[in-house]
Amino acid sequence: RRVLCAGMGGSGITGDMLARLLSVEVVPHRGYTIPSTVDAETLLLGISYSGGTEETLSAFRQGLERTERAMAVTSGGALAQLCRERGVPMIEIPKGLQPRAALGYLLFSLLPWFGRLGLCPHDLASVPGLMEEMVRRYTPYSRGNAAQSLAKALHRRVPLVYGAHGAMATAALRWKTQINENAKQPAFWAELPELCHNEIVGYELSEVLLPSACVVFLRSPQDHPRIQARVDILKEVLKRRGLSYVEAWAHGGTEIEELLSMVCLGDWVSVYMALMNRVDPTPVRPIEELKKRLGSWNNT
């Protein structure tokens, strides 16, 4: 009846995307303890690229006590070992990547599997061609490169990435985390229409407290007409307060195409921002340091 996706960081975004793409309830879960709703009719899905994510391992172990329906996607590590010991089905994917760079393996090892269960209603045949077209648009020497233009607009600014409830909000989360990890800089995200009930009030002091902010509207032709109206009004409010904004439009005619096209664009933007910041987008030293310190932390 439901899928609980236990995963963090670059692995955990897979659960958010599955929540948009599957016809069964999907609950992305980021934490050590699982909710009480996990029962025998829940599929427990552990997603950890490294296989060593402690929050995911903790939640997965707890979940195995509640349901026998479980599986995992990983490149190895403790999660793979746990699955072997407990006889849990596992999809093992190639090693050697940063988790955020393994999204293709994490997501597309699962979508066909759910499709065979009749739970993925999307036609995946058009996706490879769309992704190839997106790559051609955003590679360094392509003309009219939207990824480069957006990166320039966001250079030395703090992006506030906004997307409508649904696919664009999921893409906004991915943009935020990719800018954090690749460009090594702050970025934040929020969801329409919810942000219209709180975040917009913060504009009153943003010129003083966050003068370098720049709103990024992730747009889809499929956005609800009232969402489109809200964006138009928000742009007027931002202009009136002297705050910057840019827009990015999704490509494709289906939800999966729009979601993946926007994720692809955001990934390229984040790497171009890294180059403009003169940083290597690959290493994530603060995360590694935190994990190292947690390893020696004594919890009693």
C-alpha positions in Angstrom: 0.0 0.0 0.0 2.9 2.3 0.5 6.7 2.6 0.0 9.0 4.0 2.7 12.2 5.3 1.1 14.9 5.5 3.8 17.7 7.6 2.3 19.8 10.8 2.9 21.5 13.4 0.8 22.2 12.5 -2.9 20.7 9.1 -2.4 17.6 10.3 -0.5 16.4 12.6 -3.4 15.6 9.3 -5.2 12.7 8.9 -2.8 11.4 12.4 -3.5 11.4 11.6 -7.2 9.7 8.3 -6.8 7.0 10.1 -4.8 6.2 12.0 -8.0 6.5 9.2 -10.4 4.8 6.1 -8.9 1.1 5.4 -8.5 1.5 4.1 -5.0 2.1 6.3 -1.9 5.8 6.9 -1.4 7.1 8.4 1.8 10.7 9.8 1.6 12.2 9.3 5.0 15.3 11.1 6.4 16.1 10.0 9.9 17.2 7.4 12.4 13.8 6.1 13.4 10.9 5.0 11.2 7.3 6.2 11.6 4.6 4.1 13.2 2.8 3.7 9.8 5.4 1.2 8.6 3.6 -2.2 8.8 3.4 -5.5 6.9 1.8 -3.8 3.9 4.7 -1.3 3.6 7.6 -1.9 1.2 10.8 -0.8 3.0 13.2 0.6 0.5 16.7 1.4 1.7 18.7 3.7 -0.6 22.3 4.4 0.2 24.8 4.7 -2.5 27.8 4.2 -0.2 25.9 1.6 1.9 27.3 3.2 5.0 24.8 6.0 5.7 24.1 5.6 9.4 20.7 7.2 9.4 19.6 4.9 6.6 21.1 1.8 8.2 19.3 2.6 11.5 15.9 3.1 9.9 16.3 0.1 7.6 17.2 -2.2 10.6 14.1 -1.0 12.4 11.9 -1.4 9.4 13.0 -5.0 9.0 11.3 -5.7 12.3 8.0 -4.3 11.0 7.7 -5.7 7.5 9.1 -8.6 5.4 8.6 -6.5 2.3 12.0 -4.9 1.9 14.7 -4.2 -0.7 17.7 -1.9 -1.1 19.7 -0.1 -3.7 23.4 0.4 -2.9 26.9 0.1 -4.3 28.0 -2.1 -1.3 29.0 -1.3 2.3 27.1 -2.2 5.4 23.8 -2.0 3.7 24.8 -4.7 1.2 26.2 -6.9 3.9 23.0 -6.5 6.0 20.9 -7.5 2.9 23.0 -10.6 2.4 22.7 -11.6 6.0 19.0 -11.1 6.1 18.2 -12.4 2.7 16.8 -9.1 1.5 16.6 -8.4 -2.3 19.2 -5.9 -3.4 20.1 -4.0 -6.5 23.8 -3.4 -6.5 25.0 -0.5 -8.7 28.6 0.6 -9.7 30.9 2.0 -7.2 33.3 5.0 -7.4 30.9 8.0 -7.7 29.7 10.7 -5.5 26.1 9.8 -4.4 24.6 12.9 -6.0 26.3 11.8 -9.3 24.7 8.3 -9.1 21.1 9.5 -9.4 20.7 7.9 -12.8 21.7 4.5 -11.4 19.6 4.9 -8.2 16.4 6.0 -10.0 16.5 4.0 -13.2 17.4 0.8 -11.5 14.0 1.2 -9.6 11.6 2.6 -12.1 11.5 -0.4 -14.4 11.2 -2.7 -11.4 8.2 -0.8 -10.1 6.9 -0.7 -13.7 6.8 -4.5 -13.8 4.5 -4.3 -10.7 2.2 -1.9 -12.5 3.2 1.0 -10.2 5.1 3.2 -12.6 2.6 4.7 -15.2 5.3 6.6 -17.1 6.7 5.7 -20.5 10.5 5.7 -20.0 11.3 5.2 -23.7 11.6 8.9 -24.4 13.8 9.7 -21.4 17.3 8.8 -22.9 16.6 11.0 -26.0 15.5 13.9 -23.8 18.6 13.6 -21.6 20.9 13.5 -24.6 19.2 16.6 -25.9 19.6 18.4 -22.5 23.3 17.5 -22.4 23.8 19.0 -25.9 22.1 22.2 -24.8 24.2 22.6 -21.7 27.7 21.4 -22.6 30.3 24.2 -22.5 30.5 25.1 -26.1 26.8 25.0 -27.0 25.3 28.3 -28.1 22.5 30.0 -26.1 23.5 27.9 -23.1 20.7 28.4 -20.4 22.8 26.7 -17.7 25.7 29.1 -18.2 23.4 32.1 -18.3 21.7 31.1 -15.1 25.0 30.4 -13.4 26.2 33.9 -14.3 23.0 35.4 -12.9 23.5 33.5 -9.7 27.2 34.1 -9.3 28.0 35.6 -5.9 24.3 35.5 -4.9 22.3 33.3 -2.6 19.8 31.3 -4.6 16.2 31.0 -3.3 14.8 28.2 -5.5 11.0 28.1 -5.8 9.0 25.3 -7.4 5.3 24.5 -7.5 4.0 21.7 -5.4 4.8 18.5 -7.3 7.6 17.9 -9.8 9.0 21.5 -9.7 9.2 21.5 -5.9 11.2 18.2 -6.1 13.5 19.8 -8.6 13.9 22.8 -6.4 15.1 20.6 -3.6 17.6 19.0 -6.0 18.8 22.5 -7.2 19.4 23.6 -3.6 21.4 20.5 -2.6 23.4 20.5 -5.8 24.4 24.1 -5.4 25.4 23.4 -1.8 27.5 20.4 -2.7 28.9 21.3 -6.1 29.3 25.1 -5.9 30.1 25.0 -2.1 27.7 27.9 -1.3 24.5 28.6 0.5 21.2 28.0 -1.3 17.6 27.5 -0.1 14.4 26.2 -1.5 10.7 26.6 -0.9 7.4 25.3 -2.4 4.6 27.2 -4.0 1.9 27.9 -2.9 3.1 27.3 0.7 5.8 30.0 0.6 3.1 32.6 -0.1 1.8 31.9 3.4 5.1 32.7 5.2 8.3 33.2 3.3 7.1 36.3 1.4 6.8 38.2 4.7 10.5 37.8 5.1 11.0 39.9 2.0 10.4 43.0 4.2 13.9 42.7 5.7 15.7 40.8 3.0 17.3 43.9 1.5 19.1 44.4 4.8 19.6 40.8 5.9 20.0 39.0 2.6 20.9 41.6 0.0 22.6 39.0 -2.2 19.5 36.8 -2.6 18.2 35.9 -6.0 14.9 34.0 -6.4 14.9 31.2 -9.0 11.5 30.3 -10.3 11.3 26.8 -11.7 8.4 26.9 -14.1 6.3 24.3 -15.9 3.5 24.9 -18.5 1.6 22.3 -16.4 1.6 24.5 -13.3 -1.8 25.3 -11.9 -3.2 28.6 -13.3 -3.4 30.0 -9.7 0.3 29.1 -9.3 1.1 30.9 -12.5 -0.8 33.9 -11.1 1.1 33.8 -7.9 4.5 33.8 -9.7 3.5 36.9 -11.7 2.5 38.7 -8.5 5.6 37.6 -6.7 7.8 38.9 -9.5 6.1 42.3 -9.1 6.7 42.2 -5.3 10.4 41.4 -5.8 10.8 44.2 -8.4 9.2 46.6 -6.0 11.6 45.7 -3.3 14.6 45.8 -5.6 15.2 42.0 -5.3 16.5 39.9 -8.1 14.9 36.9 -9.8 15.4 34.6 -12.7 13.2 31.9 -14.3 13.9 28.4 -15.7 11.4 26.5 -17.7 11.1 22.7 -17.9 11.2 20.8 -21.2 9.1 17.8 -22.3 5.4 17.1 -22.3 5.1 14.7 -19.4 5.7 14.9 -15.7 8.8 12.6 -15.8 10.3 14.5 -18.7 9.7 17.9 -17.0 11.1 16.7 -13.7 14.3 15.2 -15.3 14.9 18.1 -17.6 14.8 20.5 -14.7 17.0 18.3 -12.6 19.5 18.1 -15.4 19.5 21.8 -15.9 20.1 22.4 -12.2 23.0 20.0 -12.1 24.7 21.8 -14.9 24.0 25.2 -13.3 25.6 24.0 -10.1 28.8 22.8 -11.8 29.1 26.1 -13.8 28.7 28.0 -10.5 31.5 25.8 -9.0 33.8 26.8 -11.8 32.9 30.5 -11.4 33.6 30.1 -7.7 37.0 28.5 -8.6 36.2 25.4 -6.6 36.4 21.7 -7.4 32.8 20.5 -7.4 33.6 16.9 -6.5 34.8 16.7 -2.9 32.5 17.3 0.1 35.0 17.7 2.9 32.7 19.1 5.5 30.4 16.0 5.2 33.4 13.7 5.4 34.7 15.5 8.5 31.3 15.3 10.2 31.0 11.6 9.5 34.5 11.0 10.8 33.8 12.9 14.0 30.5 11.1 14.4 32.3 7.8 14.1 34.3 8.5 17.3 31.3 10.1 19.1 30.2 8.1 22.2 26.5 8.0 22.5 25.3 6.5 25.7 
